[in-house]
């Protein structure tokens, strides 16, 4: 079987953060890497419209973009409307609104829009505390828009940070552009006033690890995949996926700068994994576990109910179609793989515009499961070429 060779597009999370930093830079930043996905295109267009004086901006279905833009545009005086899907606006934004209010920004959340009225940030006299119990995006959004402040801002460091690897990504990218975050003590940091991004070297926006994992998982079941120019280290938490797959019995080989995922694997081992810091891995990893022997368990999943879909319930739906037994307790998900999968029946499965669910469903489809996939084009949110790369037609029940 011929090895599938794949060039994964750049991380959308990195590109969006770079665009936010660039919006404060005296000149264009020099970085290499492209991803024509919906979220990056929306971010680029929204910032372009913002600088052209438009006050109504489109966030699509992206929570990160909504949160990042809310902080960015509220640095400027004016009335603004951030439009988005109903699901996006219902995804729990109480902490975002609270922090914006503390910065003097008036907010109004509607079914399909967030309305902001700002006079520019009003820096509070007391240290600003931002909760990261359900997401690190609010803290990342605040930091990304803290360039060029008129007064220094003191932040209280949260004790718990969900998806902390994404906050680490934010901080590392900002440090690359000389962001001078000052640690005052174990609980407080200061953001100095009047600092702008400074670039000394070009930057390469590494490939998207979540997308790389989805293709690698496809290779585990269907044949070897070579991930071209796979990095030796990464800013992304999902870089842990080769280690997780190794625990399941998957073999890898470095070929120069490429990573070869050796498949198909006939006997996968069940796995236990804490995914609190890597939530995007869950749908594909939990679906891949359906092909392992025995029971796999995952924890740290509570915030997955507030993603593009309720990912816990939607992944359970896929698992039960495959004949698996699922137990959900608190923030944990346990699945007992079926002894044998049946492909005699078919289901209609609604991705609910969640790209990770479409990628998870592709694993079952590749093994003969008959799934009529509604909303399969939602993969364009992060990886527009996904279906072409793996060679599946999502419009055909297999």
C-alpha beads as a LAMMPS data file, in Angstrom:
LAMMPS data file: protein, C-alpha beads

398 atoms
397 bonds

1 atom types
1 bond types

-500.0 500.0 xlo xhi
-500.0 500.0 ylo yhi
-500.0 500.0 zlo zhi

Masses

1 110.0

Atoms # bond

1 1 1 0.000 0.000 0.000
2 1 1 1.370 3.382 -1.013
3 1 1 2.236 5.779 1.824
4 1 1 0.060 8.877 1.903
5 1 1 2.272 11.985 2.035
6 1 1 0.614 15.051 3.517
7 1 1 1.605 18.682 4.025
8 1 1 -0.501 19.936 6.917
9 1 1 -1.445 23.654 6.822
10 1 1 -0.205 26.016 9.517
11 1 1 -1.847 26.178 12.920
12 1 1 -4.924 28.388 12.800
13 1 1 -4.460 29.126 16.509
14 1 1 -0.970 30.479 15.865
15 1 1 -1.969 32.433 12.757
16 1 1 -4.899 34.134 14.495
17 1 1 -2.669 35.142 17.400
18 1 1 -0.068 36.503 14.983
19 1 1 -2.707 38.571 13.207
20 1 1 -3.813 40.020 16.537
21 1 1 -0.233 40.930 17.461
22 1 1 0.334 42.396 13.997
23 1 1 -2.682 44.682 14.505
24 1 1 -0.582 46.584 17.082
25 1 1 2.692 46.485 15.148
26 1 1 4.112 49.634 13.482
27 1 1 4.624 47.533 10.344
28 1 1 3.740 44.081 8.933
29 1 1 5.150 41.104 10.795
30 1 1 7.323 38.658 8.890
31 1 1 6.041 35.118 9.333
32 1 1 5.814 32.102 7.071
33 1 1 2.931 29.657 6.880
34 1 1 -0.546 29.597 5.409
35 1 1 -3.972 28.202 6.197
36 1 1 -6.959 29.242 4.108
37 1 1 -9.427 27.943 6.687
38 1 1 -12.572 29.852 7.649
39 1 1 -11.340 31.041 11.056
40 1 1 -8.133 32.586 9.718
41 1 1 -9.928 34.197 6.778
42 1 1 -12.573 35.633 9.104
43 1 1 -9.907 37.028 11.415
44 1 1 -7.982 38.643 8.590
45 1 1 -11.161 40.156 7.105
46 1 1 -12.465 41.371 10.467
47 1 1 -9.229 43.204 11.271
48 1 1 -9.133 44.691 7.778
49 1 1 -12.702 45.946 8.186
50 1 1 -11.933 47.291 11.656
51 1 1 -9.027 49.375 10.377
52 1 1 -11.187 50.588 7.511
53 1 1 -13.623 52.045 10.027
54 1 1 -16.328 49.396 9.912
55 1 1 -18.068 48.689 13.202
56 1 1 -19.864 45.416 12.384
57 1 1 -17.554 42.400 12.179
58 1 1 -18.201 38.705 11.495
59 1 1 -16.859 35.986 13.834
60 1 1 -18.605 33.053 12.159
61 1 1 -18.635 30.168 14.643
62 1 1 -15.272 30.888 16.265
63 1 1 -15.254 31.471 20.026
64 1 1 -11.557 32.372 19.975
65 1 1 -12.153 35.020 17.329
66 1 1 -15.141 36.472 19.193
67 1 1 -13.161 36.738 22.429
68 1 1 -9.958 38.035 20.844
69 1 1 -11.772 40.617 18.719
70 1 1 -13.895 41.805 21.645
71 1 1 -10.738 42.842 23.485
72 1 1 -9.050 44.202 20.344
73 1 1 -11.803 46.484 19.101
74 1 1 -12.709 47.694 22.593
75 1 1 -9.264 49.290 22.807
76 1 1 -10.753 51.902 20.496
77 1 1 -13.584 54.269 21.311
78 1 1 -16.866 53.483 19.598
79 1 1 -19.923 51.243 19.226
80 1 1 -19.251 47.820 17.714
81 1 1 -21.181 44.680 16.793
82 1 1 -19.550 41.258 16.621
83 1 1 -21.825 38.927 14.660
84 1 1 -21.759 35.133 15.012
85 1 1 -23.828 31.978 14.956
86 1 1 -26.489 31.333 17.582
87 1 1 -24.482 28.411 18.910
88 1 1 -21.456 30.685 19.304
89 1 1 -23.386 33.325 21.234
90 1 1 -24.842 30.648 23.516
91 1 1 -21.448 29.179 24.454
92 1 1 -21.106 30.837 27.851
93 1 1 -19.519 34.306 27.752
94 1 1 -20.193 35.513 31.293
95 1 1 -16.500 35.796 32.152
96 1 1 -15.709 37.655 28.928
97 1 1 -18.461 40.187 29.631
98 1 1 -17.366 40.563 33.260
99 1 1 -13.759 41.333 32.332
100 1 1 -14.803 43.757 29.585
101 1 1 -17.066 45.541 32.079
102 1 1 -14.139 45.876 34.501
103 1 1 -12.240 47.589 31.674
104 1 1 -15.062 50.099 31.262
105 1 1 -16.671 48.435 28.231
106 1 1 -20.461 48.201 28.100
107 1 1 -21.730 44.928 26.645
108 1 1 -24.967 43.426 25.393
109 1 1 -25.227 39.793 24.299
110 1 1 -27.886 39.009 21.701
111 1 1 -28.871 35.767 19.960
112 1 1 -26.544 36.396 17.020
113 1 1 -24.328 39.289 18.124
114 1 1 -22.264 40.821 20.905
115 1 1 -22.687 44.597 21.142
116 1 1 -19.826 46.629 22.636
117 1 1 -19.712 50.275 23.643
118 1 1 -16.228 51.458 24.560
119 1 1 -14.334 54.611 25.388
120 1 1 -11.092 52.682 25.199
121 1 1 -10.011 50.542 28.118
122 1 1 -10.229 52.087 31.563
123 1 1 -7.369 50.472 33.492
124 1 1 -8.676 49.430 36.927
125 1 1 -6.886 50.659 40.055
126 1 1 -6.880 47.163 41.552
127 1 1 -5.292 44.062 40.021
128 1 1 -7.512 42.516 37.346
129 1 1 -8.471 38.900 37.973
130 1 1 -9.459 36.739 35.003
131 1 1 -10.904 33.282 35.546
132 1 1 -9.621 30.500 33.294
133 1 1 -11.714 27.708 34.802
134 1 1 -13.596 27.001 31.584
135 1 1 -11.279 28.449 28.923
136 1 1 -7.883 30.135 28.590
137 1 1 -9.100 32.170 25.597
138 1 1 -10.319 35.119 27.656
139 1 1 -6.943 35.561 29.308
140 1 1 -5.193 35.076 25.959
141 1 1 -7.488 37.643 24.334
142 1 1 -6.760 40.174 27.066
143 1 1 -3.004 39.669 26.757
144 1 1 -3.002 39.838 22.946
145 1 1 -4.651 43.266 23.112
146 1 1 -2.467 44.653 25.905
147 1 1 0.135 46.246 23.645
148 1 1 0.524 50.015 23.809
149 1 1 -1.496 50.615 26.980
150 1 1 -1.583 54.164 28.314
151 1 1 -1.109 52.852 31.858
152 1 1 0.383 49.617 33.151
153 1 1 -2.067 46.847 33.977
154 1 1 -1.646 44.421 36.873
155 1 1 -3.124 40.934 36.530
156 1 1 -3.777 38.306 39.167
157 1 1 -2.555 34.902 37.986
158 1 1 -5.428 32.365 38.027
159 1 1 -4.852 29.244 40.082
160 1 1 -6.468 26.946 37.500
161 1 1 -6.130 27.284 33.749
162 1 1 -8.077 24.977 31.441
163 1 1 -6.341 24.382 28.094
164 1 1 -3.209 25.953 29.558
165 1 1 -1.126 24.945 26.535
166 1 1 -3.012 27.552 24.486
167 1 1 -2.134 30.219 27.048
168 1 1 1.481 29.063 26.855
169 1 1 1.282 29.484 23.066
170 1 1 -0.005 33.047 23.487
171 1 1 2.755 33.991 25.918
172 1 1 5.533 32.434 23.817
173 1 1 4.405 34.240 20.681
174 1 1 4.174 37.543 22.531
175 1 1 7.623 37.034 24.053
176 1 1 8.971 36.445 20.541
177 1 1 7.876 40.014 19.771
178 1 1 9.448 41.351 22.977
179 1 1 6.348 41.559 25.165
180 1 1 7.728 42.687 28.567
181 1 1 5.511 40.873 31.064
182 1 1 6.847 41.555 34.568
183 1 1 6.339 39.074 37.396
184 1 1 5.670 40.970 40.625
185 1 1 5.241 37.927 42.887
186 1 1 3.788 34.426 42.790
187 1 1 0.267 35.764 42.243
188 1 1 0.619 38.962 40.203
189 1 1 2.170 40.191 36.952
190 1 1 2.398 43.671 35.413
191 1 1 1.901 44.601 31.781
192 1 1 3.977 47.765 31.247
193 1 1 2.539 50.719 29.361
194 1 1 3.510 51.928 25.874
195 1 1 5.067 48.742 24.488
196 1 1 4.686 47.699 20.851
197 1 1 5.702 44.492 19.065
198 1 1 9.363 44.349 18.036
199 1 1 10.496 41.683 15.573
200 1 1 14.134 40.677 15.276
201 1 1 13.787 37.431 13.321
202 1 1 11.221 35.937 10.915
203 1 1 8.839 33.400 12.421
204 1 1 7.521 30.134 10.984
205 1 1 3.916 29.311 11.852
206 1 1 4.181 25.570 12.429
207 1 1 1.653 23.080 11.092
208 1 1 -1.654 22.522 12.854
209 1 1 -1.260 19.633 15.298
210 1 1 -5.003 18.977 15.636
211 1 1 -5.276 18.502 11.874
212 1 1 -2.082 16.437 11.782
213 1 1 -3.560 14.158 14.433
214 1 1 -6.756 13.623 12.443
215 1 1 -4.751 12.550 9.384
216 1 1 -2.440 10.393 11.518
217 1 1 -5.451 8.632 13.071
218 1 1 -6.800 7.950 9.595
219 1 1 -3.424 6.387 8.745
220 1 1 -3.518 4.202 11.847
221 1 1 -6.608 2.468 10.424
222 1 1 -5.984 2.688 6.684
223 1 1 -2.271 2.729 5.882
224 1 1 0.945 4.594 6.544
225 1 1 0.936 8.391 6.462
226 1 1 3.969 10.615 6.123
227 1 1 3.517 14.023 7.762
228 1 1 5.831 16.319 5.841
229 1 1 8.102 18.737 7.750
230 1 1 6.801 17.603 11.123
231 1 1 8.402 19.749 13.865
232 1 1 10.696 18.387 16.569
233 1 1 9.053 20.674 19.124
234 1 1 5.896 22.730 19.149
235 1 1 3.973 25.531 20.823
236 1 1 0.814 23.453 20.566
237 1 1 -0.420 21.135 23.278
238 1 1 -1.768 18.709 20.671
239 1 1 1.861 17.937 19.818
240 1 1 1.417 15.198 22.435
241 1 1 -0.585 13.080 19.983
242 1 1 2.330 10.826 18.847
243 1 1 2.927 9.895 22.490
244 1 1 -0.763 9.047 22.938
245 1 1 -0.827 6.961 19.771
246 1 1 2.346 5.167 20.879
247 1 1 0.498 4.066 24.019
248 1 1 -2.096 2.516 21.733
249 1 1 0.561 0.510 19.900
250 1 1 1.206 2.797 16.929
251 1 1 4.771 2.965 15.570
252 1 1 6.487 6.056 14.183
253 1 1 9.662 6.688 12.265
254 1 1 11.552 9.900 11.577
255 1 1 12.584 10.296 7.947
256 1 1 14.627 13.470 7.878
257 1 1 12.203 16.268 8.663
258 1 1 9.157 14.059 8.093
259 1 1 7.252 11.814 10.512
260 1 1 6.037 8.440 9.249
261 1 1 2.946 7.046 10.991
262 1 1 3.012 3.297 10.366
263 1 1 -0.352 1.764 9.574
264 1 1 -2.673 0.057 9.336
265 1 1 -2.391 -1.207 12.897
266 1 1 -4.195 -4.501 13.382
267 1 1 -4.308 -4.524 17.184
268 1 1 -4.720 -1.242 19.021
269 1 1 -4.391 -1.012 22.802
270 1 1 -6.955 0.819 24.907
271 1 1 -5.837 4.066 26.515
272 1 1 -6.347 6.316 29.531
273 1 1 -5.786 10.027 28.924
274 1 1 -6.336 13.368 30.643
275 1 1 -7.322 15.838 27.901
276 1 1 -7.998 18.966 29.965
277 1 1 -5.195 20.802 28.153
278 1 1 -5.802 19.210 24.737
279 1 1 -9.592 19.181 24.210
280 1 1 -9.433 19.150 20.413
281 1 1 -7.947 15.647 20.487
282 1 1 -10.967 14.082 22.187
283 1 1 -13.420 13.453 19.322
284 1 1 -10.881 11.718 17.079
285 1 1 -9.005 9.925 19.879
286 1 1 -12.195 8.615 21.518
287 1 1 -13.434 7.410 18.120
288 1 1 -10.117 5.747 17.352
289 1 1 -10.452 3.952 20.706
290 1 1 -13.467 2.119 19.245
291 1 1 -10.941 0.041 17.293
292 1 1 -8.875 -0.830 20.378
293 1 1 -9.421 -3.870 22.562
294 1 1 -11.135 -3.228 25.868
295 1 1 -12.094 -0.042 27.671
296 1 1 -10.571 3.395 27.137
297 1 1 -11.125 6.265 29.571
298 1 1 -10.739 10.016 29.210
299 1 1 -10.982 12.754 31.813
300 1 1 -10.738 16.548 31.996
301 1 1 -13.603 16.963 29.532
302 1 1 -16.103 19.247 31.275
303 1 1 -15.433 22.220 28.973
304 1 1 -16.142 20.105 25.877
305 1 1 -19.877 20.604 26.322
306 1 1 -19.386 24.266 25.354
307 1 1 -17.485 23.801 22.098
308 1 1 -18.986 24.069 18.607
309 1 1 -21.236 21.233 19.792
310 1 1 -21.668 19.241 22.975
311 1 1 -18.734 17.090 21.963
312 1 1 -19.200 14.546 24.729
313 1 1 -22.751 13.653 23.701
314 1 1 -22.002 13.801 19.989
315 1 1 -18.979 11.493 20.290
316 1 1 -21.108 9.139 22.378
317 1 1 -23.632 9.107 19.525
318 1 1 -20.949 7.904 17.115
319 1 1 -19.662 5.312 19.566
320 1 1 -23.086 3.812 20.171
321 1 1 -23.734 3.583 16.444
322 1 1 -20.561 1.489 16.223
323 1 1 -21.878 -0.807 18.951
324 1 1 -19.767 0.485 21.835
325 1 1 -20.862 0.944 25.446
326 1 1 -20.287 4.436 26.845
327 1 1 -20.292 5.676 30.436
328 1 1 -20.183 9.399 31.267
329 1 1 -19.462 10.539 34.819
330 1 1 -18.585 14.114 35.751
331 1 1 -15.788 15.230 33.429
332 1 1 -14.987 11.643 32.426
333 1 1 -15.871 9.515 29.414
334 1 1 -15.377 5.752 29.309
335 1 1 -15.940 3.607 26.231
336 1 1 -15.874 -0.171 25.901
337 1 1 -15.024 -0.999 22.310
338 1 1 -17.350 -3.424 20.533
339 1 1 -16.143 -6.957 19.893
340 1 1 -17.134 -6.522 16.268
341 1 1 -18.443 -3.542 14.357
342 1 1 -21.493 -3.947 12.165
343 1 1 -21.789 -2.012 8.911
344 1 1 -25.194 -3.307 7.855
345 1 1 -27.206 -0.332 9.111
346 1 1 -26.776 3.366 8.330
347 1 1 -27.309 6.568 10.266
348 1 1 -27.727 10.231 9.523
349 1 1 -25.198 12.073 11.649
350 1 1 -25.349 15.839 12.129
351 1 1 -21.908 17.359 12.771
352 1 1 -23.627 20.469 14.112
353 1 1 -20.989 22.496 12.239
354 1 1 -18.242 20.966 14.421
355 1 1 -15.152 20.191 12.347
356 1 1 -13.705 17.809 14.952
357 1 1 -16.850 15.667 14.829
358 1 1 -16.655 15.420 11.045
359 1 1 -13.046 14.277 11.342
360 1 1 -14.015 11.736 13.997
361 1 1 -16.823 10.371 11.801
362 1 1 -14.350 9.952 8.944
363 1 1 -12.628 7.151 10.880
364 1 1 -15.807 5.087 11.004
365 1 1 -16.611 5.896 7.394
366 1 1 -13.162 4.729 6.302
367 1 1 -13.915 1.327 7.846
368 1 1 -17.194 0.793 6.055
369 1 1 -19.638 2.392 8.490
370 1 1 -22.609 3.785 6.577
371 1 1 -22.908 7.391 7.725
372 1 1 -24.856 10.116 5.951
373 1 1 -22.861 13.054 7.232
374 1 1 -24.744 16.322 7.513
375 1 1 -22.565 19.449 7.449
376 1 1 -19.384 17.715 6.312
377 1 1 -18.050 20.937 4.794
378 1 1 -17.562 22.315 8.324
379 1 1 -13.982 20.983 8.139
380 1 1 -13.219 24.250 6.325
381 1 1 -13.205 25.888 9.783
382 1 1 -9.695 24.475 10.310
383 1 1 -8.652 22.227 7.391
384 1 1 -10.404 22.917 4.061
385 1 1 -8.616 20.113 2.181
386 1 1 -9.289 17.364 4.726
387 1 1 -11.651 15.191 2.656
388 1 1 -9.475 15.397 -0.436
389 1 1 -6.356 14.482 1.544
390 1 1 -7.833 11.313 3.036
391 1 1 -9.631 10.416 -0.184
392 1 1 -13.186 10.103 1.157
393 1 1 -16.375 11.526 -0.313
394 1 1 -18.420 12.599 2.733
395 1 1 -21.557 12.821 0.634
396 1 1 -21.592 9.075 0.005
397 1 1 -22.713 6.635 2.709
398 1 1 -20.206 3.805 2.511

Bonds

1 1 1 2
2 1 2 3
3 1 3 4
4 1 4 5
5 1 5 6
6 1 6 7
7 1 7 8
8 1 8 9
9 1 9 10
10 1 10 11
11 1 11 12
12 1 12 13
13 1 13 14
14 1 14 15
15 1 15 16
16 1 16 17
17 1 17 18
18 1 18 19
19 1 19 20
20 1 20 21
21 1 21 22
22 1 22 23
23 1 23 24
24 1 24 25
25 1 25 26
26 1 26 27
27 1 27 28
28 1 28 29
29 1 29 30
30 1 30 31
31 1 31 32
32 1 32 33
33 1 33 34
34 1 34 35
35 1 35 36
36 1 36 37
37 1 37 38
38 1 38 39
39 1 39 40
40 1 40 41
41 1 41 42
42 1 42 43
43 1 43 44
44 1 44 45
45 1 45 46
46 1 46 47
47 1 47 48
48 1 48 49
49 1 49 50
50 1 50 51
51 1 51 52
52 1 52 53
53 1 53 54
54 1 54 55
55 1 55 56
56 1 56 57
57 1 57 58
58 1 58 59
59 1 59 60
60 1 60 61
61 1 61 62
62 1 62 63
63 1 63 64
64 1 64 65
65 1 65 66
66 1 66 67
67 1 67 68
68 1 68 69
69 1 69 70
70 1 70 71
71 1 71 72
72 1 72 73
73 1 73 74
74 1 74 75
75 1 75 76
76 1 76 77
77 1 77 78
78 1 78 79
79 1 79 80
80 1 80 81
81 1 81 82
82 1 82 83
83 1 83 84
84 1 84 85
85 1 85 86
86 1 86 87
87 1 87 88
88 1 88 89
89 1 89 90
90 1 90 91
91 1 91 92
92 1 92 93
93 1 93 94
94 1 94 95
95 1 95 96
96 1 96 97
97 1 97 98
98 1 98 99
99 1 99 100
100 1 100 101
101 1 101 102
102 1 102 103
103 1 103 104
104 1 104 105
105 1 105 106
106 1 106 107
107 1 107 108
108 1 108 109
109 1 109 110
110 1 110 111
111 1 111 112
112 1 112 113
113 1 113 114
114 1 114 115
115 1 115 116
116 1 116 117
117 1 117 118
118 1 118 119
119 1 119 120
120 1 120 121
121 1 121 122
122 1 122 123
123 1 123 124
124 1 124 125
125 1 125 126
126 1 126 127
127 1 127 128
128 1 128 129
129 1 129 130
130 1 130 131
131 1 131 132
132 1 132 133
133 1 133 134
134 1 134 135
135 1 135 136
136 1 136 137
137 1 137 138
138 1 138 139
139 1 139 140
140 1 140 141
141 1 141 142
142 1 142 143
143 1 143 144
144 1 144 145
145 1 145 146
146 1 146 147
147 1 147 148
148 1 148 149
149 1 149 150
150 1 150 151
151 1 151 152
152 1 152 153
153 1 153 154
154 1 154 155
155 1 155 156
156 1 156 157
157 1 157 158
158 1 158 159
159 1 159 160
160 1 160 161
161 1 161 162
162 1 162 163
163 1 163 164
164 1 164 165
165 1 165 166
166 1 166 167
167 1 167 168
168 1 168 169
169 1 169 170
170 1 170 171
171 1 171 172
172 1 172 173
173 1 173 174
174 1 174 175
175 1 175 176
176 1 176 177
177 1 177 178
178 1 178 179
179 1 179 180
180 1 180 181
181 1 181 182
182 1 182 183
183 1 183 184
184 1 184 185
185 1 185 186
186 1 186 187
187 1 187 188
188 1 188 189
189 1 189 190
190 1 190 191
191 1 191 192
192 1 192 193
193 1 193 194
194 1 194 195
195 1 195 196
196 1 196 197
197 1 197 198
198 1 198 199
199 1 199 200
200 1 200 201
201 1 201 202
202 1 202 203
203 1 203 204
204 1 204 205
205 1 205 206
206 1 206 207
207 1 207 208
208 1 208 209
209 1 209 210
210 1 210 211
211 1 211 212
212 1 212 213
213 1 213 214
214 1 214 215
215 1 215 216
216 1 216 217
217 1 217 218
218 1 218 219
219 1 219 220
220 1 220 221
221 1 221 222
222 1 222 223
223 1 223 224
224 1 224 225
225 1 225 226
226 1 226 227
227 1 227 228
228 1 228 229
229 1 229 230
230 1 230 231
231 1 231 232
232 1 232 233
233 1 233 234
234 1 234 235
235 1 235 236
236 1 236 237
237 1 237 238
238 1 238 239
239 1 239 240
240 1 240 241
241 1 241 242
242 1 242 243
243 1 243 244
244 1 244 245
245 1 245 246
246 1 246 247
247 1 247 248
248 1 248 249
249 1 249 250
250 1 250 251
251 1 251 252
252 1 252 253
253 1 253 254
254 1 254 255
255 1 255 256
256 1 256 257
257 1 257 258
258 1 258 259
259 1 259 260
260 1 260 261
261 1 261 262
262 1 262 263
263 1 263 264
264 1 264 265
265 1 265 266
266 1 266 267
267 1 267 268
268 1 268 269
269 1 269 270
270 1 270 271
271 1 271 272
272 1 272 273
273 1 273 274
274 1 274 275
275 1 275 276
276 1 276 277
277 1 277 278
278 1 278 279
279 1 279 280
280 1 280 281
281 1 281 282
282 1 282 283
283 1 283 284
284 1 284 285
285 1 285 286
286 1 286 287
287 1 287 288
288 1 288 289
289 1 289 290
290 1 290 291
291 1 291 292
292 1 292 293
293 1 293 294
294 1 294 295
295 1 295 296
296 1 296 297
297 1 297 298
298 1 298 299
299 1 299 300
300 1 300 301
301 1 301 302
302 1 302 303
303 1 303 304
304 1 304 305
305 1 305 306
306 1 306 307
307 1 307 308
308 1 308 309
309 1 309 310
310 1 310 311
311 1 311 312
312 1 312 313
313 1 313 314
314 1 314 315
315 1 315 316
316 1 316 317
317 1 317 318
318 1 318 319
319 1 319 320
320 1 320 321
321 1 321 322
322 1 322 323
323 1 323 324
324 1 324 325
325 1 325 326
326 1 326 327
327 1 327 328
328 1 328 329
329 1 329 330
330 1 330 331
331 1 331 332
332 1 332 333
333 1 333 334
334 1 334 335
335 1 335 336
336 1 336 337
337 1 337 338
338 1 338 339
339 1 339 340
340 1 340 341
341 1 341 342
342 1 342 343
343 1 343 344
344 1 344 345
345 1 345 346
346 1 346 347
347 1 347 348
348 1 348 349
349 1 349 350
350 1 350 351
351 1 351 352
352 1 352 353
353 1 353 354
354 1 354 355
355 1 355 356
356 1 356 357
357 1 357 358
358 1 358 359
359 1 359 360
360 1 360 361
361 1 361 362
362 1 362 363
363 1 363 364
364 1 364 365
365 1 365 366
366 1 366 367
367 1 367 368
368 1 368 369
369 1 369 370
370 1 370 371
371 1 371 372
372 1 372 373
373 1 373 374
374 1 374 375
375 1 375 376
376 1 376 377
377 1 377 378
378 1 378 379
379 1 379 380
380 1 380 381
381 1 381 382
382 1 382 383
383 1 383 384
384 1 384 385
385 1 385 386
386 1 386 387
387 1 387 388
388 1 388 389
389 1 389 390
390 1 390 391
391 1 391 392
392 1 392 393
393 1 393 394
394 1 394 395
395 1 395 396
396 1 396 397
397 1 397 398
